[in-house]
Amino acid sequence: FKNVDCICVGKICMVDIICFLCKKENVNSPSLALKSPVTALLPQDSVLVRHVQPSTRYKD
């Protein structure tokens, strides 16, 4: 993961996209909403996400 062109700014899942499209301002024009920058999907308090190896696991 030594690609200097790659900068992670947050984690987005399908639920985030669905909720974004269901907002009042987006529900009438989902195609226009999908033209928004990806950062529009990130929560305001989003923390930096780091790349990890696929074998990485959460610890209790």
C-alpha positions as CSV (number, residue, x, y, z in Angstrom):
1,F,0.0,0.0,0.0
2,K,2.7,2.5,-0.9
3,N,0.6,4.3,-3.5
4,V,1.1,8.0,-2.7
5,D,-1.8,8.9,-5.0
6,C,-4.3,7.1,-2.7
7,I,-5.7,9.1,0.3
8,C,-8.5,7.6,2.3
9,V,-10.9,10.2,3.8
10,G,-13.5,7.9,5.2
11,K,-15.5,4.7,4.9
12,I,-18.7,4.5,2.9
13,C,-21.1,1.6,2.8
14,M,-24.3,0.9,0.8
15,V,-26.4,2.1,3.7
16,D,-24.7,5.5,3.6
17,I,-25.6,5.8,-0.1
18,I,-29.2,4.8,0.4
19,C,-29.6,7.2,3.3
20,F,-28.0,10.0,1.3
21,L,-30.4,9.4,-1.6
22,C,-33.4,9.4,0.8
23,K,-32.7,12.9,2.1
24,K,-35.4,15.4,1.4
25,E,-33.2,17.4,-0.9
26,N,-32.1,14.3,-2.9
27,V,-35.2,12.1,-3.1
28,N,-36.8,14.0,-6.0
29,S,-33.7,13.9,-8.1
30,P,-31.4,10.9,-7.2
31,S,-29.5,11.2,-10.5
32,L,-28.5,14.7,-9.6
33,A,-27.6,13.6,-6.0
34,L,-25.3,10.9,-7.4
35,K,-23.3,13.7,-9.1
36,S,-22.4,15.0,-5.7
37,P,-18.8,14.6,-4.5
38,V,-18.1,11.5,-2.4
39,T,-17.3,13.7,0.5
40,A,-21.1,14.6,0.7
41,L,-21.6,11.0,1.9
42,L,-19.1,11.2,4.7
43,P,-20.3,12.1,8.2
44,Q,-19.0,15.5,9.5
45,D,-17.1,13.7,12.3
46,S,-15.5,11.2,9.9
47,V,-12.1,10.0,11.1
48,L,-9.2,9.1,8.9
49,V,-9.4,5.5,7.5
50,R,-6.1,3.6,7.0
51,H,-5.4,0.8,4.6
52,V,-4.8,-2.5,6.3
53,Q,-3.9,-5.9,5.2
54,P,-6.8,-8.2,4.2
55,S,-5.8,-10.5,7.1
56,T,-6.3,-7.8,9.7
57,R,-9.0,-8.5,12.3
58,Y,-10.7,-6.6,15.1
59,K,-9.5,-7.4,18.5
60,D,-11.8,-7.6,21.6
